[in-house]
Amino acid sequence: MPPADYSASTAAADSSDIVIELEEIGKTFGTGRSTYVALAHCSLRVIRGEFLCLLGPSGCGKSTLLNLLAGFEAPTSGTISFDGMPLVGHSSRRVMCFQDSMQALLPWATVATNIGFVLKLRGVPRSERDARIAECLDIVGLAAYAERYPTELSGGMRQRVQIGRSLAADPDVLLMDEPFGALDAMTRAQMQLELLRVWKKTKKTIVFITHDIDEALLLGDRICVMNRGPGSHIVREFSVKSERPRRLQDPGVAEIADQIRATFASLGEAGATAPVA
């Protein structure tokens, strides 16, 4: 399965299937001699319902790109559209999950309260709120821990709370910034399976950042490879057709892994981290 240029391989996608589209995005930080071009000529299409992995080494602009998708940052040049309209500012239809779950959660609030926090802010009636909280607790497998506090949970469970809170907002897109990067190998592997289960059940669109080739191969429908900055952009796309759950030893998966590593080698990047357990 040869690597494909991103724009070429997604050209046939029906416009109604494209939930987010970036065209020739540039993002510059600072001014004068301290100017840094984080992204340059970066184009991306996110297809509704897919699990898309953005893969690249540290410093390649993955988090900057995700912040643009979330609306936390505005591009310096180029255009971003969401459901065919200009993407301007943050929206609850695009929700971010961060790596540090302790910073993302309210430590003084129970699991149930954390999950329902966004609903309370929206003024959702208590009965409706409670029903939605119960549904999200069930989706992430934390119904038995509803009255626990974040400090009483493992790292993986805290990440499940964060995912549950994101689902409570009923977004169109989940944006995930290396959410399992701080977990030990065994917990990380468990959370990868858990996330796939949630994705299959909810059919949400997921954009998942990682610098781990193995993680991208285990999770993604598509893997978009970014080069290191300055001037980062998406250089290659790989489509992973293997059935889930996947094994890294499966011939189709191993072949794509070799091609991704060859892509990084051609860019002069190390690209890979230690294998996921």
C-alpha positions in Angstrom: 0.0 0.0 0.0 2.0 3.0 -1.2 1.9 6.3 0.6 -0.3 8.9 -1.0 -0.2 12.7 -1.2 -3.0 13.9 1.1 -4.7 16.2 -1.4 -4.7 13.5 -4.1 -6.1 10.7 -1.9 -9.0 12.8 -0.5 -10.0 14.6 -3.7 -12.8 12.2 -4.3 -14.4 12.7 -0.9 -18.0 14.0 -1.2 -18.2 17.6 0.2 -20.9 16.5 2.6 -18.5 14.0 4.2 -15.9 16.6 5.0 -16.4 18.0 8.5 -13.3 20.2 8.7 -11.1 21.5 5.8 -7.9 23.4 6.0 -6.5 25.0 2.9 -2.9 26.3 2.7 -2.8 27.1 6.4 0.1 29.1 7.8 0.7 29.9 11.4 3.5 32.3 12.6 4.4 33.2 16.2 6.3 36.2 17.3 7.6 39.2 15.3 10.9 40.4 13.9 13.9 38.3 14.7 11.9 36.2 17.1 9.4 35.1 14.3 8.8 31.4 14.1 6.9 29.8 11.2 5.1 26.8 12.9 3.0 25.8 9.9 3.3 26.6 6.2 1.1 25.5 3.3 -0.6 23.0 5.5 -3.8 21.4 4.0 -6.0 18.8 5.7 -9.5 17.3 5.2 -11.2 15.5 8.1 -13.9 13.1 7.0 -17.0 12.7 9.1 -17.0 9.7 11.5 -13.3 8.8 10.8 -10.5 8.1 13.3 -7.7 10.3 12.0 -4.2 10.3 13.5 -1.8 13.2 13.1 1.7 11.7 13.5 5.0 13.4 13.8 8.1 14.0 16.0 8.0 16.5 18.8 8.1 20.1 17.6 6.4 19.3 14.3 3.4 21.6 15.0 0.8 18.9 15.8 -0.5 20.7 18.8 -0.6 24.0 16.9 -2.6 22.3 14.2 -5.0 20.9 16.8 -5.4 24.3 18.4 -6.4 25.7 15.0 -9.0 22.9 14.6 -10.4 23.7 18.0 -10.6 27.4 17.3 -8.2 28.2 20.2 -5.8 29.8 17.6 -6.5 31.6 14.3 -4.3 30.9 11.3 -1.9 33.6 10.0 -2.8 32.7 6.4 -5.1 30.3 4.6 -8.7 29.2 5.4 -10.4 26.7 7.8 -14.0 25.6 7.3 -16.2 23.6 9.6 -19.3 22.0 8.0 -18.7 24.2 5.0 -18.7 27.5 7.0 -15.7 29.5 8.1 -14.3 28.2 11.4 -14.1 31.1 13.8 -13.4 30.7 17.5 -14.1 27.8 19.8 -17.3 25.8 19.6 -18.7 23.0 21.8 -19.1 21.0 18.5 -15.4 20.5 18.6 -14.1 19.4 22.1 -10.4 18.9 23.2 -9.1 16.1 25.4 -5.7 16.9 26.9 -2.8 14.7 28.0 -2.8 16.0 31.6 -6.2 14.8 33.0 -5.6 16.2 36.5 -5.3 19.7 35.1 -8.3 19.2 32.8 -10.6 17.9 35.6 -12.1 19.7 38.6 -10.3 18.0 41.6 -13.0 19.0 44.1 -15.8 17.6 42.0 -17.0 14.0 41.7 -16.7 12.0 38.5 -20.4 12.6 37.8 -20.1 16.3 38.5 -17.1 16.6 36.2 -18.9 14.9 33.4 -22.0 17.0 33.8 -20.1 20.3 34.3 -20.6 21.6 30.7 -24.3 20.7 30.9 -24.7 22.7 34.0 -23.0 25.7 32.4 -25.5 25.4 29.5 -28.4 25.4 31.9 -29.6 22.0 31.0 -32.4 20.9 33.4 -31.4 18.6 36.3 -33.4 15.6 35.1 -32.1 15.8 31.6 -28.6 16.5 32.9 -28.7 13.4 35.2 -29.8 11.2 32.3 -27.0 12.4 30.1 -24.4 11.9 32.9 -25.6 8.4 33.4 -25.4 7.7 29.7 -21.8 9.0 29.5 -20.8 7.1 32.6 -22.0 3.9 31.0 -20.2 4.7 27.7 -16.9 5.1 29.4 -17.5 2.3 31.9 -17.4 4.4 35.1 -20.9 4.0 36.5 -19.6 2.4 39.6 -17.2 5.4 40.2 -19.7 8.2 39.8 -19.1 9.5 43.4 -15.4 9.2 43.4 -13.0 12.2 43.0 -10.2 12.5 40.4 -7.5 12.0 43.1 -9.1 8.6 43.9 -8.7 7.3 40.3 -5.9 5.9 38.3 -4.5 7.8 35.3 -6.4 5.8 32.8 -9.7 6.2 34.7 -9.1 10.0 34.8 -8.7 10.0 31.1 -12.0 8.1 30.8 -13.6 10.8 32.9 -12.2 13.4 30.5 -13.6 11.5 27.5 -17.0 11.1 29.2 -17.1 14.9 29.9 -16.3 15.5 26.2 -19.0 13.2 25.1 -21.5 14.9 27.4 -21.2 18.0 25.3 -22.3 15.9 22.3 -19.6 17.3 20.0 -19.2 16.5 16.3 -15.4 16.2 16.7 -13.2 15.0 19.5 -9.7 16.5 19.3 -7.2 14.5 21.3 -3.7 15.9 22.1 -1.6 12.8 23.0 -4.1 11.8 25.7 -2.3 8.6 26.6 1.2 10.0 26.6 1.6 10.1 30.3 0.3 6.6 31.0 2.3 3.5 31.5 2.5 1.0 28.6 -0.1 -1.4 30.0 -2.6 1.3 30.9 -2.0 2.9 27.5 -2.8 -0.2 25.6 -6.0 -0.7 27.7 -7.0 2.9 27.0 -6.4 2.5 23.2 -8.9 -0.4 23.2 -11.3 1.6 25.4 -11.2 4.6 23.0 -11.9 2.4 20.0 -14.9 0.9 21.8 -16.2 4.4 22.6 -15.6 5.6 19.0 -17.4 2.6 17.5 -20.4 3.1 19.9 -20.7 6.9 19.4 -19.5 7.2 15.8 -17.8 10.5 16.6 -15.1 12.0 14.4 -11.8 11.8 16.2 -8.6 13.7 15.4 -5.8 12.1 17.5 -2.3 13.5 17.9 0.6 11.1 18.6 4.3 10.9 18.1 4.2 7.1 18.3 4.0 5.1 15.1 2.6 2.0 16.7 -0.2 3.9 18.4 -1.2 5.5 15.2 -1.3 2.1 13.4 -3.4 0.5 16.2 -6.0 3.3 16.2 -6.3 5.2 12.9 -8.3 4.8 9.8 -5.9 7.3 8.3 -2.5 8.5 9.4 -1.3 11.9 8.3 2.5 12.3 8.7 3.9 15.8 9.5 7.5 16.9 9.1 9.4 18.8 11.8 9.3 22.6 11.7 9.8 25.3 10.9 7.2 25.4 8.2 5.6 22.1 9.2 2.9 20.6 7.0 1.4 17.2 6.1 3.7 15.3 3.8 2.1 11.9 3.5 -1.1 10.1 4.2 -1.5 6.4 4.9 -4.9 4.5 4.9 -5.1 1.6 7.3 -7.7 -0.9 6.2 -6.9 -3.8 8.6 -9.7 -4.9 10.9 -9.6 -4.0 14.5 -8.3 -5.0 17.0 -5.0 -4.9 15.1 -1.7 -6.5 15.8 1.5 -4.8 14.8 2.7 -8.1 13.4 -0.1 -8.3 10.9 1.4 -8.1 7.4 -0.7 -5.2 6.3 0.0 -3.2 9.4 3.7 -4.1 9.4 4.0 -3.0 5.8 2.6 0.4 6.5 4.8 0.8 9.6 7.9 0.2 7.3 6.6 2.8 4.8 6.0 5.4 7.6 9.5 4.8 9.0 10.9 5.2 5.4 9.0 8.5 5.1 10.6 9.8 8.3 14.0 8.6 7.2 13.6 10.5 3.9 12.8 13.6 6.0 15.7 13.1 8.2 13.5 12.4 11.2 13.8 9.7 13.9 10.0 9.6 13.9 9.3 6.6 16.1 9.2 6.1 19.8 9.3 2.9 21.8 6.6 0.4 20.8 3.2 0.5 22.5 2.7 -2.6 24.6 
